[in-house]
Amino acid sequence: MVGQPEFEQVCHAVSNGHSVLVLGEYGSGINGFADALLGEMAEEFNCAIASYKGSLKKFLVQMAEALDIPTSEPKYNANGDEVGEKALTADGLKEEIACNVGDETLLIIPDSQRLPASLRYWLEGLLDNGINLVLFAVANPRRDVFLRLLEVELSLPSDLEIREVMRKEARRLGLSLSRSQLANLQSQAGRNPMLARKVIRATALGINNKKPEHSQYLDISPIIISGLMALGIVRFIGMGTGNKGLYIVGGVALILAMMFKQIGQVKGARKRLGQ
């Protein structure tokens, strides 16, 4: 990741006090990007990386521990004597973290589209306190905290890079594939490294699924069919030249309706994998 233009852009933005939203397709190396960013910025900032996987408290504990912030508080008995410690609640962790972060803090959060509203609003408050955020998501949700971040979109690997990923995965599995076989298999994976490895594993197991698992390429077959239907208009005009205006209008209207129906079925890269 280091040396990649988008990586340099994110590092430069963070170094200048800006928070960033990094967009990338699921399986395109976002986690590796986040780990590399953590290593790159660790000398300049007090960094923490945390992923939300359904548990609010575990997410906050992971973040607090990375920032060396206490996750417990003294426990007292009925007489007011300290008898040990007890874990902070989720709200307590939020308050403790908010009190111990500032403009020298960098929080890195992969899969930020999973964050519940309560965490997003809390992160907005941290932004107001001057912290730096780098969030990763498949697509920009365009709400609350996401609206305040600069946006950097990761470019997909080239075809050659994907074939190299597939070649390494095949070698790891003891599978020998020719260049033409790799090219055919790549049509199923597109330019997604995760899908490239998945396709090779399926091939090694004898599972042949020729249907693409991605939506990076545009399926123009409906457009071609619509073009052929358009030729039918000429035919109807030719058949209706003998004062058959109604016949012409009806035929043209029918063809147009069929064309619009086909065009409405055009599929392409309207969504990234994981969106």
PLY file of the C-alpha trace (Angstrom):
ply
format ascii 1.0
element vertex 275
property float x
property float y
property float z
element edge 274
property int vertex1
property int vertex2
end_header
0.00 0.00 0.00
2.86 2.39 0.79
3.67 4.35 -2.37
0.14 3.99 -3.75
-1.16 7.45 -4.79
-4.30 7.15 -2.65
-2.21 6.12 0.36
-0.01 9.19 -0.02
-3.09 11.40 -0.37
-4.61 10.07 2.86
-1.33 10.42 4.79
-0.87 13.98 3.54
-4.44 14.94 4.45
-4.18 13.48 7.97
-0.78 15.13 8.56
-2.43 18.45 7.73
-5.23 17.96 10.24
-7.97 16.65 7.93
-10.21 13.65 8.49
-10.78 11.31 5.56
-13.32 8.78 4.29
-11.61 6.08 2.19
-13.93 4.29 -0.23
-13.15 0.87 -1.63
-14.90 -2.28 -2.78
-15.18 -5.10 -0.27
-12.21 -7.41 -0.73
-10.09 -4.80 -2.52
-7.50 -4.50 0.26
-9.11 -1.99 2.60
-7.94 -3.80 5.74
-4.38 -3.90 4.46
-4.63 -0.19 3.67
-5.83 0.53 7.22
-3.02 -1.50 8.80
-0.41 0.21 6.62
-1.84 3.62 7.55
-1.60 2.74 11.23
2.07 1.85 10.85
2.82 4.94 8.79
1.17 7.45 11.13
2.12 5.87 14.48
5.12 8.16 14.99
3.12 11.31 14.29
-0.12 10.49 16.13
-1.44 8.48 19.03
-3.24 5.94 16.83
-5.96 3.37 17.37
-7.66 1.02 14.94
-10.97 -0.61 15.82
-13.65 -2.50 13.89
-17.31 -2.63 14.86
-18.58 -6.22 14.69
-21.90 -5.92 16.49
-20.79 -5.21 20.05
-20.65 -1.55 21.04
-18.71 -2.22 24.24
-16.10 -4.46 22.58
-15.53 -1.78 19.95
-14.98 0.90 22.60
-12.74 -1.35 24.72
-10.62 -2.15 21.67
-10.23 1.55 20.95
-9.51 2.49 24.58
-6.87 -0.23 25.00
-5.11 0.86 21.81
-4.95 4.42 23.18
-3.86 3.21 26.64
-7.04 4.62 28.22
-8.47 2.95 31.35
-11.43 0.63 30.76
-12.36 0.19 34.42
-13.10 2.31 37.49
-12.83 1.81 41.26
-15.51 -0.29 42.92
-16.77 0.70 46.39
-18.71 -1.21 49.02
-21.67 0.08 51.06
-19.27 1.82 53.47
-17.55 3.73 50.69
-14.38 1.65 50.84
-12.63 0.76 47.61
-12.84 -3.00 47.11
-11.47 -3.42 43.62
-12.40 -2.36 40.12
-15.35 -2.74 37.79
-15.54 -2.47 34.02
-16.77 0.81 32.62
-20.13 0.79 30.87
-20.35 1.70 27.18
-21.37 5.26 28.09
-18.55 5.39 30.61
-16.06 4.28 27.97
-17.31 6.98 25.60
-16.79 9.65 28.25
-13.35 8.31 29.22
-12.16 8.20 25.63
-13.56 11.67 24.87
-11.66 13.09 27.86
-8.35 11.58 26.77
-8.18 12.34 23.03
-7.35 15.49 21.10
-5.67 16.77 17.96
-2.77 14.35 18.48
-5.15 11.37 18.21
-5.91 9.40 15.04
-8.78 6.91 14.99
-8.87 4.42 12.10
-12.14 2.56 11.60
-12.57 -0.05 8.82
-16.10 -1.01 7.68
-17.49 2.21 9.13
-20.78 1.75 7.26
-21.63 -0.75 10.02
-21.45 1.84 12.79
-24.75 2.42 14.60
-26.15 5.94 14.87
-25.06 6.33 18.51
-21.39 5.79 17.56
-21.59 8.06 14.52
-22.99 10.91 16.61
-20.30 10.30 19.24
-17.60 10.46 16.56
-19.02 13.79 15.41
-18.49 15.10 18.93
-14.90 13.85 18.87
-14.35 15.68 15.58
-15.50 18.87 17.28
-12.81 18.21 19.92
-10.15 18.16 17.22
-9.36 14.47 16.76
-8.42 13.03 13.38
-10.56 10.31 11.80
-9.95 7.94 8.90
-13.07 5.91 8.15
-13.25 3.13 5.56
-16.47 2.23 3.77
-17.74 0.57 0.61
-19.78 3.65 -0.31
-20.36 7.06 1.23
-23.58 6.88 3.34
-23.83 10.69 3.00
-25.10 11.37 6.49
-23.95 12.84 9.82
-20.21 12.29 10.39
-19.52 11.06 6.84
-20.55 14.43 5.38
-17.70 16.15 7.21
-14.87 14.01 5.83
-12.70 14.41 2.76
-13.29 11.58 0.31
-10.61 9.41 -1.30
-11.61 6.49 -3.53
-9.28 3.53 -3.97
-8.60 2.49 -7.54
-9.02 -1.18 -8.41
-5.94 -3.29 -9.26
-5.05 -3.76 -12.90
-5.84 -6.97 -14.78
-2.17 -7.97 -14.60
-2.10 -7.49 -10.83
-5.26 -9.60 -10.42
-3.80 -12.38 -12.54
-0.69 -12.32 -10.37
-2.89 -12.69 -7.29
-4.61 -15.64 -8.95
-1.30 -17.18 -9.97
0.04 -17.00 -6.40
-3.16 -18.52 -4.99
-3.03 -21.31 -7.56
0.62 -21.98 -6.70
-0.25 -22.10 -3.00
-2.91 -24.72 -3.71
-0.66 -26.73 -6.04
-2.84 -25.87 -9.04
-1.28 -25.41 -12.49
-3.13 -22.95 -14.73
-2.20 -21.64 -18.16
-2.41 -17.98 -19.12
-5.60 -18.57 -21.09
-7.18 -20.35 -18.12
-6.27 -17.46 -15.83
-7.76 -15.00 -18.31
-11.02 -16.96 -18.44
-11.21 -17.23 -14.66
-10.51 -13.54 -14.22
-13.75 -12.70 -16.01
-15.52 -14.16 -12.97
-13.50 -12.17 -10.44
-13.19 -8.84 -12.24
-10.51 -6.72 -10.54
-11.23 -7.77 -6.98
-8.34 -9.60 -5.18
-10.67 -11.38 -2.74
-12.85 -12.72 -5.55
-9.74 -13.68 -7.50
-8.58 -15.94 -4.67
-12.10 -17.29 -4.21
-12.39 -18.25 -7.88
-9.06 -20.12 -7.73
-10.12 -22.01 -4.59
-13.39 -22.99 -6.29
-11.49 -24.18 -9.36
-9.16 -26.27 -7.21
-12.23 -27.99 -5.71
-13.76 -28.61 -9.12
-16.55 -26.07 -8.61
-17.23 -24.43 -11.95
-19.38 -21.33 -11.70
-19.07 -19.25 -14.86
-21.39 -16.53 -13.61
-19.44 -13.36 -12.67
-19.49 -12.54 -8.95
-18.87 -8.85 -9.53
-20.65 -5.97 -11.24
-17.66 -4.00 -12.49
-18.42 -4.50 -16.18
-21.49 -3.24 -18.00
-23.83 -5.79 -19.55
-24.86 -4.12 -22.80
-26.90 -7.01 -24.21
-30.21 -5.22 -23.44
-28.97 -2.23 -25.42
-28.08 -4.46 -28.38
-31.51 -6.10 -28.25
-33.11 -2.66 -28.15
-31.11 -1.65 -31.21
-32.39 -4.68 -33.09
-35.93 -3.85 -32.04
-35.46 -0.35 -33.42
-35.05 -1.87 -36.86
-38.59 -3.18 -36.48
-39.80 0.42 -36.59
-38.59 0.70 -40.18
-40.51 -2.47 -41.04
-43.72 -1.12 -39.56
-43.31 2.13 -41.46
-42.84 0.20 -44.69
-45.96 -1.89 -44.05
-48.06 1.11 -43.16
-47.41 3.44 -46.05
-50.89 2.89 -47.54
-52.81 5.36 -45.35
-52.39 3.18 -42.33
-51.33 5.86 -39.92
-52.91 4.17 -36.93
-51.06 0.96 -37.78
-47.79 2.85 -37.93
-48.34 4.62 -34.61
-49.39 1.40 -32.89
-46.41 -0.55 -34.23
-43.90 2.16 -33.31
-45.39 2.50 -29.83
-45.12 -1.27 -29.30
-41.48 -1.36 -30.32
-40.64 1.65 -28.17
-42.28 0.03 -25.16
-40.22 -3.13 -25.69
-37.07 -1.04 -26.06
-37.64 0.83 -22.81
-38.31 -2.45 -21.04
-34.95 -3.83 -22.17
-33.04 -0.65 -21.35
-34.50 -0.73 -17.86
-32.80 -4.11 -17.32
-29.28 -2.79 -17.98
-26.95 -4.01 -15.24
-23.53 -2.67 -14.45
-21.28 -1.25 -11.77
-24.02 0.63 -9.98
-22.89 -0.86 -6.66
-19.56 -1.99 -5.32
-19.16 -5.46 -3.87
-20.32 -5.32 -0.27
-22.57 -2.29 -0.76
0 1
1 2
2 3
3 4
4 5
5 6
6 7
7 8
8 9
9 10
10 11
11 12
12 13
13 14
14 15
15 16
16 17
17 18
18 19
19 20
20 21
21 22
22 23
23 24
24 25
25 26
26 27
27 28
28 29
29 30
30 31
31 32
32 33
33 34
34 35
35 36
36 37
37 38
38 39
39 40
40 41
41 42
42 43
43 44
44 45
45 46
46 47
47 48
48 49
49 50
50 51
51 52
52 53
53 54
54 55
55 56
56 57
57 58
58 59
59 60
60 61
61 62
62 63
63 64
64 65
65 66
66 67
67 68
68 69
69 70
70 71
71 72
72 73
73 74
74 75
75 76
76 77
77 78
78 79
79 80
80 81
81 82
82 83
83 84
84 85
85 86
86 87
87 88
88 89
89 90
90 91
91 92
92 93
93 94
94 95
95 96
96 97
97 98
98 99
99 100
100 101
101 102
102 103
103 104
104 105
105 106
106 107
107 108
108 109
109 110
110 111
111 112
112 113
113 114
114 115
115 116
116 117
117 118
118 119
119 120
120 121
121 122
122 123
123 124
124 125
125 126
126 127
127 128
128 129
129 130
130 131
131 132
132 133
133 134
134 135
135 136
136 137
137 138
138 139
139 140
140 141
141 142
142 143
143 144
144 145
145 146
146 147
147 148
148 149
149 150
150 151
151 152
152 153
153 154
154 155
155 156
156 157
157 158
158 159
159 160
160 161
161 162
162 163
163 164
164 165
165 166
166 167
167 168
168 169
169 170
170 171
171 172
172 173
173 174
174 175
175 176
176 177
177 178
178 179
179 180
180 181
181 182
182 183
183 184
184 185
185 186
186 187
187 188
188 189
189 190
190 191
191 192
192 193
193 194
194 195
195 196
196 197
197 198
198 199
199 200
200 201
201 202
202 203
203 204
204 205
205 206
206 207
207 208
208 209
209 210
210 211
211 212
212 213
213 214
214 215
215 216
216 217
217 218
218 219
219 220
220 221
221 222
222 223
223 224
224 225
225 226
226 227
227 228
228 229
229 230
230 231
231 232
232 233
233 234
234 235
235 236
236 237
237 238
238 239
239 240
240 241
241 242
242 243
243 244
244 245
245 246
246 247
247 248
248 249
249 250
250 251
251 252
252 253
253 254
254 255
255 256
256 257
257 258
258 259
259 260
260 261
261 262
262 263
263 264
264 265
265 266
266 267
267 268
268 269
269 270
270 271
271 272
272 273
273 274
